[in-house]
Amino acid sequence: MLGAFGLTKPQEKVYLELVGGRPGTAGELAERLALGAAEVEDALAGLARFGLVRLDAGRAGAVPPDLAIDSLLTQRVRELEEARTGLWEWLRRQRAADPVDQGVQMVVGVPAIIQTFDQFLRGAQDEVLGFECPPYAADLNDNPTELELLERGVGFRVVYDRRALERPGASDHIGRFVAAGEQARVAVNVPGKLAVADRRIALLSFPGRTESTEPWALMVRGETWVEVLVALFTEVWDRATPLRLAPPGSVLDDVDRWAVPTPTDRRILSLLMTGLPDKAVASQLGISLRTVQRRLRQLMDVTGSATRMQLGWYAARNDWL
């Protein structure tokens, strides 16, 4: 979960151990976490730079999450806004220049964009990175090309805007791709529609400026420009929340069971971590609002959590998400 703030796995393990336990030296923490001493020392150095731990005479102690996380989040948001501003300034300059000379091709209209996107995907050999966000020109529909590529071994990493999960049927729709191997995450205010194939070519899509104008897209080639877009994707991906969804047609397990965590528990917690309200979570999972709230209450009781925030920390500490 803390990977969304830019922490590595060792840094997350060390910080959660310090938050839930007692201070310790690098050697003591290495023994408690079954990690190498050098790995723990590197993690502590990184956590100190983030302001998440204090080091005193060789012993590390955690800065309380309610103080440290807000500061870290503010820093990450500021970095993202700077990256977004730089990208849009670059796009403004590209549109003012000759697109042919700059390795940029403009595509106008929904049919042309759909055809270009399909051709773009079919040219991918290793990995596709993507942003998905409103507004949408059409209803939800399957993307057979992505499913074919996933079966062929092409990796997909997609960040969905949280608003995308509020569309009817979004959970089942995204669940098809997740079940096929797509790595999906959710973030707030994804900066735009983007796809990058093999880190060598990118497609950016934009809505029409008015209801009477058509949507348009830019096909961007060139290592320098694509590197900027990959950096933007990486920034958003790192702060996004991993998404666990059932494939369409899956039968949800008995949500009244006390054994935890059930697959339904993980789906409920995953959707809640994206910021969706209880009612929207219930709608996406096809269960009642009372069932969602009752299951969360039971999870809190079983884990000894007094608040949902504590339940979230427990879920992260025990690798539920």
N, C-alpha and C positions, 0 to 999 in steps of 0.2 A: 504493500500500500504506500509506503514512504518513497518508493521509486518515483512516484508522481512529483515529488519535490526535488528530484535529482540525486537521491541517495542510492549508492550501490547496495547489493544484497548484504555484503559483510557490514557495511555501515548501518543498515537497517537492523540487522540482528544485534549488533553491539548496542545501538541506542535503545531498542526495545528491552534488552536485558538490563540496561542501567535504569530505565524508567520503572521497570517492574521489580527490580532487585536492589542491590546495594552497590555503592561505589567499589572500584577495584582497579588494580594495576593491569597493564596489558597482559602480563602472564596469567593473572587470576582469571581475567575475562576469557583468554584463550582456552584455559582449562574448563571453564564453565560452559563455553559454547562449542568446544571441540574444534576450534579453529587454530591455524598456525599463529605463532606469536607475531611474526612480521606482518601477517594479514591484519591482525587486530591493531597493531601499531599504525598501519596505514589508515585503517578505518577511523581510529581515534583522531589522527591528524586531520582527516577530512571533516569529521564531525566538529572539531574545534574551529575549523575555518567557517563552517556553516553557523557556528554559534549554538550548537546543540549540546555540547558538553563543556565542562570546565575541568582543567587539569591542575591538580594541586599536589606538589611533591610526588609526581609520578602516578597519582591515583586519579581516576576519571570519575566524574559524577554527572548525571544528566541534568540539563536545564529543563525545568518543567515544560511540557508540551504546549500548554496554553500561552506561554510566553514565546517560546522558540519557533513554533510552527507558523504563527501568524507573521512573524518577521521574515521567515524563509519564504513563505508564500508571496508576500508583498514583493520581495526581491525577484522571484521567478516571474511574476506577472509583469513587473517593470521590464525585465529582459525580453519577454515575449512581445510586449507592446513596441519596444525599440526595433525588434526584428520585423514586426508587422509593418511599422512605419517605413523601414528601409525597403521592404519588398514592394509596397505600393508606390514609393517614389521611383523605384526601378521600373515598374510597369508603366508609370506615367511617361518616363523618358523613352521607353521602347515604343509606345504607341505614337509618340511624336516623331520617331525616326522611321526610316525605311525598313519595314518588317523583313524584307528579303536579306538586306545587308546584316541584320541583327540575328538571323537564324530564328525568326519568329513568324509563324503562319497564323492568320486569323481565320476562324471558322464561324459562320453566322447561321442561326436557325436550329431548332430542335432536331429535325431529321439529320442534318449535316453533322451536328455534334454527336448524336448517337452513333452514326456510321464511323466517324473519326475515332470515337472512344473505343468501339469494338476493334477497329484495326490497330489502335494503339495497344490494347491489351494483348492481342494475338501476337504482337511483336516481342512481348516480354519473355525472357528466358530464365531469369533467376528470381526476381523479387519485384513486387508492385507495392508502393507506398501510397496511401490515399487519405484525403479528408472528405467527409460526407456531411453536408449541412443544408438547411433550408436557404432559399425557397426552392420548392420542387415544381417542375413543369408537368409532372405526370404522377399517377398513382404508383404505389409500390408494385414492383414486378421483379421476377427472377432475372438474374444475370447469368445465363448459361455459359457464357465465355469464361467468367471467373471460375465457375464450378469445374469446367474442363481443365483450366490451367492449374487449379488446386490439385486435381486428380493427377495431373502430369508432373507435379512436384514444384510448381512455381509458388513461392511464398507470397502471402498477402498480409500486410499490416495496415489496418484502417482505423482512423479515429473518427467516431461519430459525434456530431454535436448533440448535446443532451436533448435539444428540442426534437431531434429525429426519433427519440424513444417515445415521444408523446403521440406519434401518428398511430392510428388504429392498425393493428397487425404488425407493428414494427418489430416486436420481440420475436415472432415467428420468422419474419423475413430475414432478420440478421442472424437468427439461430441457424438457418439453413447453411449460411456461409461459415459460421463458427463450427458447426458440426463437420463441415468438409475440410476444415483446417485453417480457416482465416483467424488471425489474431486480431481481436477487436478491443478497442478501448473507447471511453467516453470522456469528453471534455466540455467545459462551458465556453460558448462563443468561439467555436472553431472558425478561423479567419476566412475560409472560403473553400470552394470545391477544388480539389487538387488530386492529380494522380501522377506518380513518377515511376517510370519503368526502367529497371536496371541502373538507376542513377545516371542515365544518359539522356533521357528525353522526358519532358513533363507536359501535362495538359492542365490548364487552368480554365475553369468555366465561370461565367459571370451572368447574372440575370439582366434582362433588358432594363434600361433606365426608367422606362415608363411602360404602362400596360400595352401601348401600341407598338413598342419596339421589341425585336426578337432577342433572345439570349444569344451570347456569343462566347467564344473560347479562344485561347491562345495555345498553340503548340510550340513549345520552347525547346530548342536544341542548343548544345554547347555546354562544355564542362563547367565553365565559370558560372553561368546562370543557373544551371541545374543544381550546383552545389549550394547556392543560396536557398533554393526551395527545399533541398534535403535537410539543411540546417534548421529551417523553419519547422519542417515536419518533425524532426527529432526533438525540438524544444517542446512542441505540443504533445508528442507521444510520451515524453518523459513525465509530464505532469498529469497525464490522463489516467483514468481509473479503468483497470481491466474489467472486461464484461463477460459474465457467465450467463449463457442462455441455453434453454432447451431447444433442440431441433423441433420444427413444427410436427405436430401429431404425437409428440411424446406424452405419455401419461404421467402426470405429476404424482410423486409418491404421497403417502399419507402424511399430510401436514400436521396432523394432531399427535404424531408420535413424539415421545420425549427424547428418543435417541438423537444426538446431534453430532455433527451437522448433517442433515439430510440434503440430497440434491436440491430440494425446494428451498431449504434454508440458504444455501449458497446463492441461488437465483434471487431470492428476496434481498439478501444483504448486498449482492452485486448491484442490483438496480437502485437500492437506497443510497449506495455510495456514490452514484452518479448525480444525486440530488433530486431524484424524482420523488414526489409526495406519495404517501401511502396509497391513495386512491389510484394514482397512475400505475403504481406497481401491481396492485390487484388486477387492474384492467389488462395489463400486459401478460400476466400469468394466468388469466382466466379464472381467478378465485375471488372470493368476496373480501371486501375491506376488513370486515371483522376477523376473517381468517388470518390475514396478514398481520393485523395488530395483535391477535391472540398468540400467533407463533412468535412474534418478536418479544412479547411478554414472557413466554415460556423460555426463549433463548436467554433472556436477561436473568431469569430465575435460575436456570441451570448453570450459567456461567458466573453467577454472583455479581452481575453488573447492575449498578443503581441507575445508570443512564444509558442512552443509546451510544453516546460517545465512548463510554467504557466498553460497551459491547463491540464497537468497531475496533478498539485497541485489542480486545481479546481475540477477535477474528484475525487481525493482522499478525498478532504474536503467535497464533497457532496455525498460520498458513491456510486459513479457510478460503481466502480469495486469491 
